[in-house]
Amino acid sequence: MSTETSSARHQVVVIGSGFGGLFGTKALRRTDVDVTMVAKTTHHLFQPLLYQVATGILSEGEIAPPTREVLSSQKNVQVLLGEVTGIDLQKRVVTSHVLGREHVHPYDSLIVAAGAGQSYFGNDQFAEYAPGMKSIDDALELRGRIFGAFEMAELGAKRGDNVDHLLTFVVVGAGPTGVEMAGQIAELAHRTLKRDFRAINTRTARVVLLDAAPQVLPPFGAKLGDWTARELEKLGVEVQLGAMVTDVDERGLEVKYKDGRVERLNTVTKIWAAGVQASSLGQTLAEQTGAPLDRAGRIGVNPDLTLPGHPEVFVVGDMIALDNLPGVAQVAIQGAKYAAKEIDNRLKGKPAQAPFRYFDKGSMAIISRFRAVAMVGRLRLTGVTAWLMWLAVHLVYITGFKNRVTAVLHWFVSFLGRGRSERTTTEQQIFARAALSRLRGGATDLVSAPGAYDTARQVLDESRRHELEVQALEEARLTDSGARGVKHPASS
C-alpha cells in the first residue's frame, strides 16, 4: 500500500476523468491547490460518440484522448490510474486499487464525478450476451460483434446454412443511444456493406429497436418521438414499443409485449442501451452521511452539490439526485465548474455562491446521415438542420484540435461517401471481457504480487543471463569463422 504525502497547499482529489472530472480539474488551474485526479481509465471519454466507434465511423482515440495529454500543461495536477474502492469521510482519504496495488490519497476537498454504468434492471446476467454502451471496451466489443456477425453469416450462407439469426441485430432501449445505434447499423447493412459480400445480401439484415416505453425518445416529447420513429422505419428499422426484455441468452432474447404476448427473437448480436446505474461510490457515501439514494443509485445532495454534514465533499454529474436533473454531459460540466468555483471562493475568503442552477443548452439525437432531432428551449428541429447542428455541437466538445480534424474527415467519408474508416476487428475484442470475467480476481489474477515477482525474477534473471551469453558467443563464432551460409559436412 502507498500513501501520498501531504503538502502545505490545499489538496483536492477528483474522482473520475469524464466530463465532470475533467472540467472540474481544468476549472482549478488558477486556484492555489494541488489536484490529484484518480480514474480507472487513462483517457477522457466523449461518451455520446461511442456508437460511432462501435459502427466503424471513428477510432477510439478520436473520442478518448489520454487524460495526461489533455492536462499536461496544467502544472498543479497529478493524474493517477486506479479504481476508487473506498472513501473515508472522517479521515478524509480516498483509497484506490490497480492490479492488486492499493493507494491512499488524502484530501482537503473532494469532487466525486465517478459517473454511471449500464443498468440491466436487476438482470446483470444479461450483460454476458448484450454489452452496454458505456466504455471504449464496450464499443470495441460491439464493433467486433457487429462486423463479425456479417463475416459469420457469409461463411454460413456459403455452406447453405440459415443465417437469419446472424443477420438480425437487436437494440434494447429507444433513448438517444439506442436510436443512434439502430440507425447506424441499418446504414451499415443497407448502404456501407451492400457490395462487400458475395454469399449474403446485407440489405436483408433485420434491425430491431425494442423499448418497454410507449414512445421513442421520451425526453424529447411526443412530436419529436413520433417523427424519429417514422424516420427509423424508413431506414428499415423495426420499432417495437411496449416490449420488455425478460430473458437473454447467446442465441437470442425473449420479449414480453404489453398485450401479454411473449415472443423470442433469434439473434447473435444484441446491444443494451436501456437504463443507467450510478457508480457504487454513491452507496459508500450514503452509508456515511445518511443521504438518500434513488432507484438508479444517485445520491441526494445539498443545493450547493455538497453532501449533508460534509461541505468539503462535492458530488457532480450522473451520480446526483437533485431537482430531477437529467444525466447528460452538461449537468456534469456545469456542476463540476460550480464545485471548483466554490473551492476557490472558500480559499480566498469570498462568500458562497447561490445554489447550483442548471442551464439547459438543449438535447440532440442523430438518426442517420442528414436525419436528426434537436430540442433547444422551445425550439424543435428535425432533418438536415438538426443534423448540421448536431455535427457542430459535438465537434466543439471533442477534446483536441487533432481529434476534431480527423473526426471531420471520417464524418466526410462516412456521411457523404459510403465507407467506414474503422472496420478492423479481432477475436480478442469480442471475447476478452468474457474471459476476464471468468477470472476470480479479474486482470489482477494475470500479474504477480510485488514480492513474489521480485523473488522469482532474481532466479530467472541468472538463468536467462547464462543462456544469452552462450548464444552471443556462438553468434560471434559463426561470423568470425565465416561459417554462415556454408553447408555443414554432415548434411552433404
C-alpha positions as semicolon CSV with decimal commas, in nm:
position;residue;x (nm);y (nm);z (nm)
1;M;0,000;0,000;0,000
2;S;0,125;0,351;-0,080
3;T;0,009;0,674;0,078
4;E;0,058;1,016;-0,074
5;T;0,246;1,267;0,138
6;S;0,053;1,583;0,212
7;S;0,190;1,928;0,127
8;A;0,119;2,269;0,272
9;R;-0,117;2,353;-0,012
10;H;-0,487;2,269;-0,012
11;Q;-0,530;1,914;-0,151
12;V;-0,815;1,847;-0,392
13;V;-0,889;1,491;-0,506
14;V;-1,105;1,447;-0,814
15;I;-1,256;1,103;-0,877
16;G;-1,323;1,029;-1,244
17;S;-1,192;1,154;-1,579
18;G;-1,526;1,204;-1,752
19;F;-1,688;1,539;-1,823
20;G;-1,730;1,621;-1,453
21;G;-1,380;1,518;-1,352
22;L;-1,204;1,681;-1,646
23;F;-1,388;2,014;-1,642
24;G;-1,370;2,035;-1,262
25;T;-0,995;1,981;-1,275
26;K;-0,948;2,236;-1,553
27;A;-1,153;2,492;-1,359
28;L;-0,898;2,469;-1,073
29;R;-0,600;2,558;-1,293
30;R;-0,561;2,907;-1,144
31;T;-0,652;2,812;-0,787
32;D;-0,381;2,774;-0,521
33;V;-0,435;2,400;-0,477
34;D;-0,275;2,068;-0,565
35;V;-0,515;1,848;-0,759
36;T;-0,497;1,469;-0,780
37;M;-0,723;1,310;-1,038
38;V;-0,785;0,938;-0,980
39;A;-0,961;0,748;-1,260
40;K;-0,997;0,384;-1,362
41;T;-0,905;0,463;-1,723
42;T;-0,616;0,660;-1,868
43;H;-0,841;0,855;-2,105
44;H;-1,120;1,111;-2,106
45;L;-1,418;0,961;-2,286
46;F;-1,658;1,158;-2,506
47;Q;-1,933;0,910;-2,439
48;P;-2,202;1,048;-2,676
49;L;-1,992;0,929;-2,973
50;L;-1,928;0,573;-2,854
51;Y;-2,180;0,437;-3,102
52;Q;-1,967;0,579;-3,386
53;V;-1,670;0,376;-3,260
54;A;-1,891;0,068;-3,242
55;T;-2,010;0,113;-3,602
56;G;-1,671;0,193;-3,757
57;I;-1,703;0,567;-3,818
58;L;-1,448;0,693;-3,564
59;S;-1,148;0,541;-3,392
60;E;-1,139;0,516;-3,015
61;G;-0,852;0,765;-2,996
62;E;-1,061;1,041;-3,151
63;I;-1,317;1,033;-2,872
64;A;-1,088;0,920;-2,588
65;P;-0,767;1,127;-2,571
66;P;-0,516;1,048;-2,293
67;T;-0,608;1,242;-1,980
68;R;-0,241;1,314;-1,912
69;E;-0,205;1,476;-2,253
70;V;-0,517;1,687;-2,206
71;L;-0,394;1,813;-1,866
72;S;-0,020;1,818;-1,942
73;S;0,005;2,198;-1,934
74;Q;-0,178;2,230;-1,600
75;K;0,107;2,224;-1,351
76;N;-0,099;2,181;-1,033
77;V;-0,247;1,846;-1,145
78;Q;-0,129;1,490;-1,092
79;V;-0,315;1,218;-1,286
80;L;-0,320;0,868;-1,135
81;L;-0,464;0,542;-1,264
82;G;-0,679;0,350;-1,019
83;E;-1,030;0,235;-0,943
84;V;-1,159;0,404;-0,631
85;T;-1,286;0,139;-0,391
86;G;-1,326;0,338;-0,071
87;I;-1,386;0,688;0,064
88;D;-1,343;0,760;0,435
89;L;-1,519;1,089;0,505
90;Q;-1,396;1,107;0,866
91;K;-1,029;1,052;0,782
92;R;-1,065;1,240;0,454
93;V;-0,890;0,981;0,242
94;V;-0,969;0,808;-0,086
95;T;-0,849;0,450;-0,147
96;S;-0,786;0,319;-0,498
97;H;-0,663;-0,010;-0,643
98;V;-0,497;-0,110;-0,968
99;L;-0,383;-0,469;-1,037
100;G;-0,378;-0,555;-0,668
101;R;-0,184;-0,246;-0,560
102;E;-0,352;-0,017;-0,307
103;H;-0,301;0,360;-0,292
104;V;-0,436;0,610;-0,039
105;H;-0,497;0,974;-0,133
106;P;-0,564;1,233;0,145
107;Y;-0,780;1,534;0,060
108;D;-0,898;1,866;0,195
109;S;-1,168;1,896;-0,071
110;L;-1,316;1,615;-0,277
111;I;-1,502;1,618;-0,610
112;V;-1,675;1,287;-0,683
113;A;-1,751;1,255;-1,053
114;A;-1,748;0,877;-1,097
115;G;-2,042;0,877;-1,340
116;A;-2,276;0,588;-1,411
117;G;-2,271;0,248;-1,575
118;Q;-2,521;0,037;-1,763
119;S;-2,827;-0,085;-1,576
120;Y;-2,987;-0,420;-1,655
121;F;-3,268;-0,360;-1,404
122;G;-3,159;-0,639;-1,172
123;N;-3,073;-0,884;-1,451
124;D;-2,696;-0,838;-1,458
125;Q;-2,658;-1,182;-1,621
126;F;-2,786;-1,022;-1,945
127;A;-2,454;-0,835;-1,975
128;E;-2,271;-1,151;-2,086
129;Y;-2,468;-1,161;-2,410
130;A;-2,583;-0,799;-2,454
131;P;-2,298;-0,549;-2,395
132;G;-2,385;-0,196;-2,294
133;M;-2,252;0,130;-2,436
134;K;-2,060;0,297;-2,155
135;S;-1,691;0,242;-2,227
136;I;-1,432;0,205;-2,503
137;D;-1,419;-0,166;-2,421
138;D;-1,795;-0,188;-2,481
139;A;-1,770;-0,006;-2,814
140;L;-1,481;-0,218;-2,944
141;E;-1,654;-0,539;-2,838
142;L;-1,972;-0,432;-3,016
143;R;-1,775;-0,338;-3,326
144;G;-1,633;-0,689;-3,329
145;R;-1,975;-0,843;-3,272
146;I;-2,148;-0,637;-3,543
147;F;-1,892;-0,679;-3,820
148;G;-1,820;-1,035;-3,704
149;A;-2,186;-1,127;-3,747
150;F;-2,170;-1,034;-4,116
151;E;-1,850;-1,237;-4,158
152;M;-2,000;-1,545;-3,992
153;A;-2,317;-1,504;-4,199
154;E;-2,109;-1,506;-4,519
155;L;-1,944;-1,832;-4,413
156;G;-2,275;-1,987;-4,313
157;A;-2,453;-1,882;-4,629
158;K;-2,173;-2,029;-4,842
159;R;-2,240;-2,365;-4,671
160;G;-2,612;-2,327;-4,731
161;D;-2,699;-2,266;-4,364
162;N;-2,984;-2,048;-4,239
163;V;-2,814;-1,725;-4,125
164;D;-3,117;-1,520;-4,021
165;H;-3,003;-1,517;-3,658
166;L;-2,668;-1,372;-3,767
167;L;-2,829;-1,101;-3,981
168;T;-3,068;-0,991;-3,706
169;F;-2,949;-0,707;-3,482
170;V;-3,148;-0,609;-3,174
171;V;-3,100;-0,282;-2,984
172;V;-3,269;-0,263;-2,643
173;G;-3,360;0,090;-2,537
174;A;-3,509;0,367;-2,753
175;G;-3,332;0,660;-2,591
176;P;-3,070;0,864;-2,782
177;T;-2,803;0,589;-2,768
178;G;-3,041;0,319;-2,886
179;V;-3,181;0,533;-3,167
180;E;-2,832;0,625;-3,286
181;M;-2,710;0,265;-3,275
182;A;-3,012;0,127;-3,459
183;G;-2,986;0,395;-3,728
184;Q;-2,616;0,333;-3,787
185;I;-2,648;-0,046;-3,803
186;A;-2,924;-0,001;-4,062
187;E;-2,696;0,228;-4,265
188;L;-2,414;-0,025;-4,240
189;A;-2,630;-0,306;-4,370
190;H;-2,822;-0,118;-4,637
191;R;-2,554;0,120;-4,764
192;T;-2,196;0,066;-4,648
193;L;-2,164;-0,312;-4,681
194;K;-2,403;-0,384;-4,965
195;R;-2,123;-0,451;-5,220
196;D;-1,874;-0,623;-4,989
197;F;-2,017;-0,975;-4,963
198;R;-2,095;-1,245;-5,216
199;A;-2,299;-1,512;-5,039
200;I;-2,525;-1,279;-4,839
201;N;-2,727;-0,971;-4,922
202;T;-2,664;-0,734;-4,631
203;R;-2,969;-0,527;-4,727
204;T;-3,189;-0,811;-4,599
205;A;-3,046;-0,767;-4,248
206;R;-3,308;-0,710;-3,981
207;V;-3,257;-0,429;-3,728
208;V;-3,499;-0,424;-3,433
209;L;-3,530;-0,145;-3,175
210;L;-3,709;-0,251;-2,854
211;D;-3,833;-0,046;-2,561
212;A;-4,087;-0,103;-2,285
213;A;-4,185;0,266;-2,308
214;P;-4,477;0,371;-2,531
215;Q;-4,266;0,604;-2,748
216;V;-3,919;0,664;-2,889
217;L;-3,704;0,932;-2,719
218;P;-3,942;1,009;-2,428
219;P;-3,742;1,312;-2,301
220;F;-3,786;1,479;-2,642
221;G;-4,164;1,483;-2,625
222;A;-4,432;1,305;-2,828
223;K;-4,394;1,505;-3,152
224;L;-4,019;1,452;-3,195
225;G;-4,053;1,095;-3,074
226;D;-4,313;1,012;-3,339
227;W;-4,105;1,179;-3,611
228;T;-3,799;0,981;-3,506
229;A;-3,991;0,650;-3,512
230;R;-4,115;0,720;-3,865
231;E;-3,765;0,806;-3,989
232;L;-3,620;0,491;-3,834
233;E;-3,885;0,283;-4,008
234;K;-3,795;0,449;-4,339
235;L;-3,439;0,326;-4,280
236;G;-3,571;-0,026;-4,233
237;V;-3,556;-0,037;-3,853
238;E;-3,839;-0,229;-3,685
239;V;-3,951;-0,016;-3,389
240;Q;-4,128;-0,226;-3,126
241;L;-4,263;-0,031;-2,828
242;G;-4,425;-0,165;-2,513
243;A;-4,178;-0,451;-2,546
244;M;-3,995;-0,562;-2,231
245;V;-3,697;-0,797;-2,250
246;T;-3,741;-1,079;-1,997
247;D;-3,454;-1,312;-2,087
248;V;-3,130;-1,303;-2,287
249;D;-2,901;-1,586;-2,395
250;E;-2,627;-1,649;-2,651
251;R;-2,863;-1,703;-2,943
252;G;-3,145;-1,459;-2,875
253;L;-3,378;-1,288;-2,632
254;E;-3,732;-1,319;-2,503
255;V;-3,971;-1,026;-2,526
256;K;-4,296;-0,971;-2,340
257;Y;-4,536;-0,725;-2,503
258;K;-4,794;-0,503;-2,342
259;D;-5,079;-0,728;-2,455
260;G;-4,922;-1,024;-2,273
261;R;-4,767;-1,194;-2,577
262;V;-4,424;-1,346;-2,528
263;E;-4,202;-1,391;-2,834
264;R;-3,845;-1,495;-2,893
265;L;-3,612;-1,308;-3,127
266;N;-3,326;-1,522;-3,254
267;T;-3,018;-1,303;-3,279
268;V;-2,649;-1,329;-3,204
269;T;-2,589;-0,954;-3,185
270;K;-2,770;-0,773;-2,904
271;I;-2,691;-0,420;-2,782
272;W;-2,817;-0,297;-2,444
273;A;-2,886;0,076;-2,441
274;A;-3,157;0,086;-2,173
275;G;-3,110;0,233;-1,828
276;V;-2,819;0,364;-1,622
277;Q;-2,697;0,291;-1,270
278;A;-2,489;0,542;-1,077
279;S;-2,145;0,445;-0,951
280;S;-2,142;0,225;-0,640
281;L;-1,950;0,504;-0,467
282;G;-2,290;0,664;-0,415
283;Q;-2,377;0,379;-0,179
284;T;-2,045;0,427;0,003
285;L;-2,120;0,796;0,057
286;A;-2,483;0,735;0,155
287;E;-2,383;0,490;0,430
288;Q;-2,157;0,750;0,590
289;T;-2,385;1,054;0,556
290;G;-2,740;0,921;0,564
291;A;-2,809;1,090;0,229
292;P;-3,086;0,911;0,035
293;L;-3,034;0,707;-0,281
294;D;-3,288;0,684;-0,561
295;R;-3,364;0,369;-0,763
296;A;-3,078;0,441;-1,003
297;G;-2,828;0,471;-0,716
298;R;-2,800;0,851;-0,738
299;I;-2,733;1,026;-0,410
300;G;-2,928;1,320;-0,271
301;V;-2,705;1,629;-0,234
302;N;-2,747;1,978;-0,092
303;P;-2,836;2,264;-0,329
304;D;-2,464;2,352;-0,344
305;L;-2,382;1,993;-0,457
306;T;-2,220;1,903;-0,123
307;L;-2,305;1,607;0,099
308;P;-2,506;1,656;0,419
309;G;-2,263;1,729;0,703
310;H;-1,963;1,735;0,469
311;P;-1,926;2,070;0,294
312;E;-1,580;1,967;0,170
313;V;-1,727;1,689;-0,050
314;F;-1,894;1,774;-0,382
315;V;-2,077;1,519;-0,596
316;V;-2,147;1,605;-0,961
317;G;-2,287;1,461;-1,282
318;D;-2,473;1,132;-1,320
319;M;-2,430;1,048;-0,950
320;I;-2,660;1,316;-0,809
321;A;-3,033;1,324;-0,743
322;L;-3,122;1,694;-0,739
323;D;-3,418;1,878;-0,893
324;N;-3,479;1,596;-1,148
325;L;-3,161;1,690;-1,336
326;P;-3,101;1,475;-1,647
327;G;-2,798;1,250;-1,680
328;V;-2,631;1,448;-1,958
329;A;-2,284;1,588;-2,011
330;Q;-2,383;1,950;-1,948
331;V;-2,507;1,871;-1,597
332;A;-2,166;1,721;-1,515
333;I;-1,972;2,005;-1,676
334;Q;-2,169;2,285;-1,512
335;G;-2,175;2,109;-1,175
336;A;-1,800;2,049;-1,177
337;K;-1,728;2,412;-1,265
338;Y;-1,959;2,521;-0,983
339;A;-1,777;2,297;-0,734
340;A;-1,436;2,425;-0,845
341;K;-1,554;2,786;-0,812
342;E;-1,683;2,716;-0,461
343;I;-1,346;2,571;-0,357
344;D;-1,169;2,875;-0,498
345;N;-1,407;3,114;-0,319
346;R;-1,354;2,943;0,016
347;L;-0,976;2,965;-0,012
348;K;-1,000;3,334;-0,098
349;G;-1,248;3,408;0,180
350;K;-1,525;3,502;-0,061
351;P;-1,893;3,439;0,014
352;A;-2,058;3,118;-0,101
353;Q;-2,230;3,104;-0,437
354;A;-2,604;3,085;-0,482
355;P;-2,741;2,728;-0,504
356;F;-2,643;2,539;-0,819
357;R;-2,873;2,605;-1,111
358;Y;-2,853;2,407;-1,433
359;F;-2,873;2,591;-1,764
360;D;-3,029;2,360;-2,023
361;K;-2,849;2,404;-2,355
362;G;-3,078;2,158;-2,532
363;S;-3,077;1,794;-2,638
364;M;-2,998;1,627;-2,969
365;A;-3,001;1,281;-3,122
366;I;-2,883;1,171;-3,465
367;I;-3,083;0,906;-3,651
368;S;-2,868;0,862;-3,962
369;R;-2,692;1,085;-4,212
370;F;-2,895;1,401;-4,276
371;R;-3,151;1,296;-4,012
372;A;-3,151;1,419;-3,653
373;V;-3,372;1,582;-3,391
374;A;-3,285;1,876;-3,170
375;M;-3,461;2,043;-2,881
376;V;-3,331;2,382;-2,768
377;G;-3,565;2,565;-2,531
378;R;-3,899;2,584;-2,710
379;L;-3,736;2,530;-3,048
380;R;-3,787;2,189;-3,211
381;L;-3,576;2,099;-3,516
382;T;-3,568;1,791;-3,739
383;G;-3,392;1,670;-4,052
384;V;-3,082;1,827;-4,210
385;T;-3,092;2,142;-3,995
386;A;-3,085;1,942;-3,673
387;W;-2,818;1,714;-3,820
388;L;-2,586;2,005;-3,902
389;M;-2,644;2,148;-3,553
390;W;-2,560;1,808;-3,404
391;L;-2,232;1,795;-3,601
392;A;-2,132;2,147;-3,492
393;V;-2,209;2,096;-3,122
394;H;-2,033;1,760;-3,098
395;L;-1,732;1,895;-3,283
396;V;-1,696;2,169;-3,022
397;Y;-1,690;1,922;-2,734
398;I;-1,443;1,675;-2,890
399;T;-1,119;1,732;-2,698
400;G;-0,817;1,841;-2,901
401;F;-0,769;2,010;-3,240
402;K;-0,619;1,696;-3,397
403;N;-0,921;1,487;-3,295
404;R;-1,160;1,747;-3,436
405;V;-0,983;1,745;-3,774
406;T;-0,977;1,366;-3,802
407;A;-1,339;1,340;-3,687
408;V;-1,447;1,578;-3,964
409;L;-1,255;1,373;-4,223
410;H;-1,412;1,049;-4,103
411;W;-1,759;1,205;-4,100
412;F;-1,699;1,322;-4,457
413;V;-1,603;0,968;-4,564
414;S;-1,895;0,804;-4,384
415;F;-2,178;1,051;-4,439
416;L;-2,104;1,183;-4,788
417;G;-1,943;0,862;-4,912
418;R;-2,031;0,511;-4,808
419;G;-1,712;0,398;-4,636
420;R;-1,621;0,335;-4,272
421;S;-1,260;0,407;-4,180
422;E;-1,252;0,193;-3,864
423;R;-1,368;-0,157;-3,950
424;T;-1,077;-0,353;-3,803
425;T;-1,193;-0,616;-3,553
426;T;-1,030;-0,906;-3,370
427;E;-1,148;-1,205;-3,170
428;Q;-0,986;-1,050;-2,864
429;Q;-1,221;-0,752;-2,885
430;I;-1,521;-0,982;-2,875
431;F;-1,417;-1,234;-2,612
432;A;-1,169;-1,059;-2,380
433;R;-1,438;-0,921;-2,148
434;A;-1,598;-1,262;-2,103
435;A;-1,258;-1,424;-2,046
436;L;-1,160;-1,171;-1,778
437;S;-1,494;-1,210;-1,602
438;R;-1,420;-1,580;-1,552
439;L;-1,108;-1,499;-1,350
440;R;-1,189;-1,468;-0,982
441;G;-0,977;-1,155;-0,942
442;G;-1,012;-1,026;-1,298
443;A;-0,694;-0,886;-1,452
444;T;-0,525;-0,898;-1,110
445;D;-0,502;-1,277;-1,146
446;L;-0,278;-1,230;-1,450
447;V;0,002;-1,041;-1,270
448;S;0,230;-1,138;-0,985
449;A;0,214;-0,983;-0,642
450;P;0,504;-0,735;-0,598
451;G;0,706;-0,952;-0,352
452;A;0,654;-1,279;-0,536
453;Y;0,757;-1,120;-0,864
454;D;1,084;-0,983;-0,727
455;T;1,188;-1,320;-0,581
456;A;1,104;-1,517;-0,894
457;R;1,277;-1,265;-1,119
458;Q;1,613;-1,298;-0,941
459;V;1,624;-1,671;-1,014
460;L;1,504;-1,625;-1,370
461;D;1,750;-1,344;-1,443
462;E;2,058;-1,556;-1,363
463;S;1,939;-1,847;-1,577
464;R;1,848;-1,619;-1,865
465;R;2,179;-1,430;-1,842
466;H;2,380;-1,752;-1,889
467;E;2,163;-1,855;-2,183
468;L;2,211;-1,519;-2,356
469;E;2,589;-1,525;-2,302
470;V;2,621;-1,869;-2,463
471;Q;2,401;-1,761;-2,755
472;A;2,602;-1,442;-2,812
473;L;2,936;-1,631;-2,813
474;E;2,803;-1,879;-3,069
475;E;2,672;-1,598;-3,294
476;A;3,012;-1,426;-3,282
477;R;3,197;-1,754;-3,359
478;L;2,981;-1,820;-3,667
479;T;3,050;-1,473;-3,802
480;D;3,426;-1,466;-3,729
481;S;3,487;-1,813;-3,874
482;G;3,289;-1,742;-4,192
483;A;3,066;-2,038;-4,122
484;R;2,738;-1,868;-4,216
485;G;2,594;-1,990;-4,545
486;V;2,845;-2,279;-4,562
487;K;2,694;-2,626;-4,588
488;H;2,779;-2,843;-4,289
489;P;2,973;-3,160;-4,391
490;A;2,723;-3,385;-4,212
491;S;2,436;-3,253;-4,426
492;S;2,600;-3,307;-4,764
